């Protein structure tokens, strides 16, 4: 190892210590009093949080284990007045640390919570400020407000969700939008209301699935980061190879298990709405029991449908935890054979996808008349409306499969990493000081006033690349297709076809791989459609004609590659330090210039920019 490289790595370790020393000051908490129980056993328990605390906590330790409770958070300060922030059902046996936490992030001054279904004891309530998900202790997250009250899913909200591994409520279906008002309405109107309820459920689910699809595109990189990070920490703690691999795989399992929980929650929400509509059908006169029915295709003329209902099952998540999951049941029979007793009940779980019913009567000559493909649930409106496919079994199954596939692949890479690096580590080929953990830096900072540094760090963690000559780039002036102008730093996963971004050139995001962002002084701007680069400046304010994005793909399969990545780490860190110094001297704009930048943020940006070189696959 060269002396320069040793100094750089040693400096990074010292910086970790400095930032760590600041940690406790950020972790001071403010607690609220626990209310006196106000209801009978099993009835609703309400409480009002006030003061705009960061973490709103429902303590379920006094409630019987194995009980399903419904928890609803609402506020009068949102656009809905009231706005239901979250409504979820949890089994107390599966609540980690006996704590359900809504991350208010200071967004709402007053939030009301109602807990229904508690038996054996009453819930308690608490609120804390100055804590983070990784410092609160074991808990189950309800979700996060993202720190704002607009309930809009922005690029920043999506990044927060991906990197914090906490569901952002702005990017999730809004509760309370699927009820049917049957008071004083005739059957025809009730049919329309049922249809609208299904449409609302469908729209909310489509938003969720789209958000999850986007999330999964970057999830594997994030999982590998977490796994390799855990492996490095285990090595530094003197763990055996088997223990280090186990730590890495456990981190990956926890990451994907949270995604499975959220997907199950959405599936259960949709089936709960299905049951609700079934109840409306049963209780309202003039409403057919077939308003809601299986979504069938390639259906023969002799296929009959009888019972439709829901049941419950338990699924095992990637980390070994159990989760209650609803099941859709449908009984199919061959109504072309009056003497046959051939009905069959199909159960559709979250991972079932499309299934085909084939009559067992053996009438092969017309077998197509006794078959059907079932892929979801549809709802009919009146004669003037089309059907709405409110639940899509295929999409749930595809996402469930993708989560499991990514988890398996990431854990396999941890085996390869350990087999090819552990012996070298034991033999001293990889020094302990080389295996730094720069993610400590990123985890101990938040947006705050230094938004630009925070945003750049988050984008880098997602695998979005920065300009190659980063130590010389000052800023990009960018004009979008609608004439909006931005000044900041351009991040992109790939270069345009020409191999570089040039002054005075218009680009279209559809022709460039990945996503393009401009990080300004106060926000992340995701570019969409055409945009023009008006000017690129250096750290000294001079115009430069072009900039090339450094697109790198790193694999960690042997000692040589791992050591090379740490050499790249040292080089990249030197680059960024040089840029930071130049920007401060010139007092210009750009990523780290334009005034005072806190040491925590500066170090976090450096650490995360470098860490992606080491940890990203």
Beta strands, then each sheet from edge to edge (+ up, - down):
strand 1: 45-50
strand 2: 55-59
strand 3: 68-75
strand 4: 83-91
strand 5: 99-103
strand 6: 110-116
strand 7: 124-128
strand 8: 140-144
strand 9: 292-297
strand 10: 303-316
strand 11: 322-334
strand 12: 344-348
strand 13: 355-358
strand 14: 371-379
strand 15: 388-392
strand 16: 473-480
strand 17: 485-492
strand 18: 501-502
strand 19: 505-508
strand 20: 516-519
strand 21: 524-526
strand 22: 530-538
strand 23: 543-544
strand 24: 546-547
sheet 1: 1+ 6- 3+ 4-
sheet 2: 7+ 2- 5+ 8+
sheet 3: 9+ 14- 13+
sheet 4: 9+ 14- 15+
sheet 5: 10+ 11- 12+
sheet 6: 19+ 22- 16+ 17- 20+ 21-
sheet 7: 18+ 24-
sheet 8: 19+ 22- 23+
end
